Amino acid sequence: MPITGSSRDLPLLDLVQANVLARNTCRITLVGRDEMGFLYLEGGKVVHASFASLEGREAFFALMGTASDLFYHVEPGISAPKHTIHEGWEPLVLEAMQRQDEGRLPQAAGNRGEELGSAGKTPVESPAQRSGQVSRGQAKAAAGPGTPKPSQARRRPQLAVALGALMAIGAAAGLFLLSQRPMANEKTMAAVQAAEPTPVAWDAAELTAPGDQLPTLLSGEPPISPLPDLSLKPTIICRLLIDQNGHVQEAKIFQSRLDLAAFEEAALQAVERYRFRPALRQGKPVPVWINWPVTFK
């Protein structure tokens, strides 16, 4: 069944690792404030990634390196529309960590193609680094001015240790956390199916060809919390139908919860006033269904 969550609760690297170890076939939709990406796994192998204008390995590395919170939706049994990644999980992780070490993790085109690792950017940390087995100081020992970077041969032992720790932590923590996610009940699944795009509208996951573009928010403010004294405010995922003019034609709650009814109502009222730059299909504006996160003031 579908699983929804946030990278604040389960980091993206751990989420993918858990699905790799479980040999899952799935689509992982990733939604940020101003960005959206997709990862496809088949039989536990990462076979396709897209993120803004990037595809394949570069999109995978950009997703691993993004510093913003991402809301994810894992849909099992969905095959990739194409294969752009043709290597195993271990080489992908090794290269991601090596690029992090060298400050070469890419960003999407919306950030002018800059690379992570420059001032003000937060590089991705592996679970091994977070657990203290490989410290950030060790990973960046060569970052000082005038100090040569370590050679490939010297860096491989560190990467091998980190990869081993990643596999262990992914099996022990990632799978456990995924197993604790609440599964969608029949009512929720019926709501999701009812929100599927009609034949006249595209789904955001289908806009991956040259000339395609996802909708971007032009105007719209986060709603005021209906419970201002509540210290922790939820993020509500809305299912929006955005027409070819950028107006919200339909808005529904994705996986509604009774205890969040007040927040869901406020989110729906807010998104009705949102205006978007419309989605493009082969360079032409088209209506599109998209999952959109709504936060509260």
N, C-alpha and C positions, 0 to 999 in steps of 0.2 A: 504493500500500500504506500501511497505518497507520504513523504516525510518533509516537514517544513521546520526551519530554524534559522539561527543567526550565527555568523562567524564569531560573534562575541561569546557565544556559549560553546561552540565547537569549531575550532579553526578549520579553514578550508582544506589545508593540507591533511589534517586528521580525518576529515569527512571523506575525501577522495581515497585516502589510504584504507579506510574501513571498507569501502565498496570494492577496492582492489582485492583485499584479502578475502572478501566474501564472494569474489568472482561474479559480481553483479553485472547485469546489462541494464543501463538506466540513462536518463537525461537529468543533469543537474542544472537548473536555471538559477542564475545568480543576479540579484537585483541590488544595486546601490542607489544613492541619492540621484546621481546624474549619469549612471552607466548601467549596462546590462551585459551579461555574458552567459555562455552555455558550455558545458562539458558533457561529452558522451563517452560512456564506457560500454564495452561489449565483452562479456565473459571475464570481467575483471581487468581489461586492458583499456587504457585511455586511447581512444581512436580519433577524436575530433574535439577541437576547442575553438570558440570564437569569442572575441571581446572587442567591442567597438569596431574599428577598422581592421583589427588583427585576426588572423586565423592560424590554426595549427600550433606548432611548438611555441611561437612567439606569443600567441594569445594565452597559452597555458602558463608561460613564465610571467606574463603581465598579471594574470589573475592571482598567481601565487604571491606576487610582490605588491599587490594593491594594499594601501594602508587604511582604506576606508572599510567600515562595516558592511558586510554583504548579507543579504537575506537569501537563503537558498530553499529550493523546492526540488526534492528528489523524486522522480517518477520512474518506477521500475518498468522494465520490459520495452522501453522505447529505443529503437536502433538509430544509429547516426545517419544523417542524410548523405554523408560522404566521409571518407577517411583521409585525414590530413596529418595524423601522427602514426608513425610506423615503428616505434621502438618501445621497449618494455618500461615498466614503472621505475625500476632501479636506475637506469641511465637518465631518465627524466629528472628524478630527484637529485641525482649527483650533479647534473648540469645546473639545475636550479640553485643548488647550494654553492656551486663554484661561481656562478654568475653573481650571486649575492656577495660572495667573498671579494669579487673583483668590482662590485658596484655596477653590474651590467644587466640588471633585471629591467626589462623594457616596460614602458607605460603605453597606454592607449593613445591614439592620435589626438584625442581631445585635450591631452596635456602637452601638446607640441612635441611629442616623441622624445621627451627628456628621459633620462635613465635614473632609476632609483639608486640611492647611495650618495647623492649630492646633499648639500646642507638642507636641513628641514625635512628630508624624506626618511621614513621609517622602513628599513628593510625587513623582509619576511624572516621570521625565526622558525627554525625547525622545532618539533617537539623535544628533540634532544637538547637543544640550546635552552629551551624554557625549563627543562628539568635539571639543568646545571651540568650535564655530562659534557657538553661542548660549550664553553663560555663565549660570549660575544667578543670579549677581549682576545681570545685565541683566534677567533675567526677573522679578526681585523687587525692582526699584529702588524700587517704591512701597510696600514692606512696612513702612517705619519709621513709628512713631507720629506722627500729625499730618500726614503727608505724603500729599497726594492721589494716587490711582491714575492712571496714564496714561490718556488718552482712547482711545476705540476707534480713531480715526484714527491716533494715534501708535503703537498696538500692532500694527496690521495689517502694516506692513513687516517687523517682527521675526517675526511669525507666518508671513508668506509666505516669508522666508528659511529659517526652521526647517522648513517644510513641504517646500521644495525640497531641503534637505539630507536630510530623512527619506526622500524618494523615491529619492534617489541612493544613500544608505546601504542602504536596504532592498533595492534591486536588486543592489548589489555584495556586501553582506554577508549579508543574510537569506537570499536564494536559495542562496548558496554553502553556508551552514551547513546549510540544509535538505537540500541535495544530498549532504552528507557524513554524514547520519544513516544508521545501518545499517538496511537494509530487513529486514522480517520474512521468514524462510524458510518453506518449506511446513510444517515441523513446528510452528513458532510460530503460523502462521495456523490450523492445525488445532486447536491448544490454545485459541486465542481463540474459534473457532467452537464448540468443545465447552463453553466457559464462558458461552455466551449464555444469557439467562434462559429458563427453562421457561415454558410458558403460564400457570402458576399464580403466577408472580412477575413483578413489574414491573422494568424497567430504570430506573436513577436518572435517565437522560436524559428519561424519559417523565413524570416527576413535575414538571410545570410549570404545571398548572392551579390555579385558586383552591382553597384547602383542601389542596393537596399540600405535603408537607414531606419533605426528605431525612433519613436517619438521622443522629443525632449521637452521638458517643462519650460514654458515661457513666463507664466505668472501663476501665482497661487501660494498662499501662506499656510503654514501648519496651523491646525485648529487649536483653540484653547482647551485645555484639559477639563472635562466635566467634573473631575475630582481633583481640584488644585492642591489639596492637602496631601495627596498621595505622592510619596517621594519617588517611587518607581513607576514610570508611565509606559504602557505597552506600545508596541508598533503594530498598527493594523494594516494587513495586506488587503488591498482592494483590487477587484477584477474589473478593469475599465475597458469599455469599447470607445476608442477615440476615432472620430470620423476623419475624412480626408481634409477637413478644414481645421483640425486641431481641437474640436470641441468634444467634450465628454458626452456621448450619447446614452451610455448606460453605465451604471456603477453597482457592483455587488460586493459583498464581503466574501473573501476567500477563506474558507474554513471558519465559519462563525462559531463563537463561544458565548454561552448565555451569561457568564460572569463578566464579559466585556461589552455587554449590550450598549451601555452609555457611550463608551469610546467608539464603538462601531457606528452608532448613529451620528456622532460628531464627525467622524471621518467621511462618511457618505455625504453629509451636507457640505463639507469642505471641498471634496474633489469635484462636485458638480460645478464649482466656480473656477476650476483649473483650466488653463489654456496651454496648449502644446504646439510645438512645431510638428506638423503631421509626419507620420511614417512614410517612407518611400519604398516602392517596389519597382526596381529597374528604373529608378529616377523619377517615378510618378507618384503623387500622393495617393495613399490608399487607407481605408479604415483598418484598424488593427485592434486585437484584444491584447492586453498586457497586464501583468500583475504589478501593482504600484504600492510601495510602502508609504504609510502616512504616520508621521510622528506628531507629538503634541508639545505645545509651549508649556 
